[in-house]
Amino acid sequence: MTEGPPVVVIGAGHNGLAAAAYLARAGRRVLVVEAQGHVGGAAVTREFAPRFRVSSVAHLTHLLDAEIVRELGLRRHGLEFARTRLRTVALAEQGEALVLDGNRIVAGAVPDADRAAYGPFIDRMRRFAAVLARQHHRVPPRLAWARWRDALPAAALGLDIRRLGRDDMREFLRVVTMAIYDVLEESFASPALKGALAVDAVLGTRLGSRSGNSVFSYLHRLGGGGPALPRGGVGSVCDALAAAARSAGAEIRLDSPVAAITVGGGGVAGVRLESGESIAAAAVVSSADPKTTLLRLLGARHLEAELAQRVHHLRSTGTAAKLHLALSGLPRFRGVAAGDAGERLVLAPSATYVDEAFNAAKYRRYSSQPIMEITVPTVHDGTLAPAGQHVLSAIVQFAPYDLAAGWDAARGRFQECVLELLERHAPGIRGQVLAAELLTPQDIERDFRISGGHWHHGELALDQALMLRPVPGAARYAMPVAGLYLCGAGCHPGGGVIGAAGRNAARVLLAGGSP
Ligand SMILES: Cc1cc2nc3c(=O)[nH]c(=O)nc-3n(C[C@H](O)[C@H](O)[C@H](O)COP(=O)(O)OP(=O)(O)OC[C@H]3O[C@@H](n4cnc5c(N)ncnc54)[C@H](O)[C@@H]3O)c2cc1C
């Protein structure tokens, strides 16, 4: 272990913890300072009603990096899954629900042509998604190459696309910037099928199904092993990461909010906590979002004006709310087989419905007919609620951060809309509700210190991706102020519980990387 001041990691979310673990394993002295009284950030399991626990923000893992799980020995450090490869069940008010299992449609009334087209469509989209997923471990290329080595990541991306073969390469380049709505129109007739697929393209974004870039967002989500439920909630991923970091020698200090990143001698000098304590650092690695890190903790005065402007204009207005219900029994969803209640349920009867739900957010209103991704994790995981009772966790869109009416005034009405909609699909559920918690993007910003309460710490779109993420000139983890690194979801490859940003940032620091 090195002597001298530690590398200070700001934030014990999953990316901060991954960075800490890799740095400590490489022999660096590491101190993680976390504002909350627990680890996890937006990947945390919390009690929201007496004896009912829930994954408070992220509730499924789609993209968790298998290599990180293996390298850091997360299974040895306690990570277990209650279920992997959940099916997707598209809720319908009438008839049998559509059920998607990997690349097969296993239930629901869809035309034969859709049934036949579905497998090849998903397989092709997975090949496209794999191209993007292959970039997760690569530091984005420099736009102006100083050395040939800097050009390699761009060449590797080009090669990955080329290796798709002529037909797939053409199709990838054609669809990647398109709206998911148009791609689905070309492929299928069933509104229910198109609605279910469109959900994956817009969750966590400020996009509708008719927005350009929604295929890119769909491919980002498709690039992992499929939806899974960690036992004990998503927080258990971070508990395992924290155990891995500690066992490698990292220290984690909770209840230690950072007030400022201090600068001196031509680079970062350390951090000052809100308590007034100053900590000297060999380097500072921040998993807080880019606006928080660069504008609030570092201060725009330490950045070139143009870079500060770019960070200021980073689009990071969240649109996803979370609803948590403590239930006295298992809800019965219309058209859903009893054995499927614990699968991933989506509420979006058509791709048009998805776009109409988004329309409201464009004008700073909430959707009165929102889309939802629902899980009832207690079907598979008895650790979250008393025996026989259940927890329902729903991501609800669109609930814009910047609601014109203000969330204080609108919170009750929005929750009522969501409960009414749930009651239509699960008659009697309202009578089962023992307690409810609604988190709007403003609540998420306050409780989890994420600017705008945004899923990705900043919209994930092609103009804010790869070498443009979070902003041009600061896309390679090392910031223009010497000794400062970003390692959170605001960096490449973006949000979702992945861990690659933390791992990449640690690698860059260890290699002495520059912006
Ligand atoms: C509503 C919603 C639902 C989501 N659902 C899913 C899902 O189902 N699956 C999925 O994969 N992803 C989901 N996500 C996205 C996912 O939760 C995030 O992208 C991911 O958790 C971000 O991890 P991170 O480590 O980069 O940052 P964070 O988890 O935000 O961690 C940053 C940490 O830094 C700390 N911090 C911030 N400022 C300071 C400071 N000044 N001093 C000290 N500490 C500080 C914070 O307290 C926090 O612990 C969802 C996001 C939202 C908003």
The ligand as an ORCA input file, in Angstrom:
! r2SCAN-3c Opt
* xyz 0 1
  C     -36.068      6.272    -10.903
  C     -34.842      5.530    -11.324
  C     -34.916      4.158    -11.524
  C     -33.786      3.448    -11.929
  N     -33.889      2.109    -12.128
  C     -32.811      1.402    -12.541
  C     -32.899     -0.009    -12.680
  O     -33.922     -0.629    -12.432
  N     -31.766     -0.659    -13.096
  C     -30.590     -0.007    -13.331
  O     -29.593     -0.663    -13.695
  N     -30.482      1.334    -13.176
  C     -31.563      2.043    -12.772
  N     -31.448      3.392    -12.550
  C     -30.144      4.040    -12.778
  C     -29.118      3.738    -11.671
  O     -29.734      3.782    -10.407
  C     -27.989      4.770    -11.707
  O     -27.556      5.027    -13.015
  C     -26.783      4.269    -10.901
  O     -27.183      3.772     -9.645
  C     -25.756      5.384    -10.733
  O     -24.669      4.878     -9.981
  P     -23.389      5.775     -9.651
  O     -22.559      4.969     -8.730
  O     -22.793      6.251    -10.903
  O     -23.978      7.049     -8.921
  P     -24.877      7.175     -7.604
  O     -25.555      5.895     -7.323
  O     -25.714      8.380     -7.790
  O     -23.816      7.392     -6.464
  C     -23.205      8.631     -6.215
  C     -22.903      8.698     -4.735
  O     -22.247      9.921     -4.469
  C     -22.751     10.430     -3.257
  N     -22.512     11.874     -3.238
  C     -23.020     12.810     -4.073
  N     -22.586     14.028     -3.724
  C     -21.787     13.847     -2.657
  C     -21.045     14.728     -1.837
  N     -21.059     16.065     -2.023
  N     -20.318     14.209     -0.814
  C     -20.263     12.864     -0.593
  N     -20.981     11.993     -1.327
  C     -21.720     12.481     -2.343
  C     -24.206     10.077     -3.268
  O     -24.763     10.096     -1.963
  C     -24.149      8.670     -3.860
  O     -23.993      7.694     -2.866
  C     -32.558      4.125    -12.126
  C     -32.467      5.494    -11.891
  C     -33.590      6.200    -11.498
  C     -33.471      7.675    -11.234
*
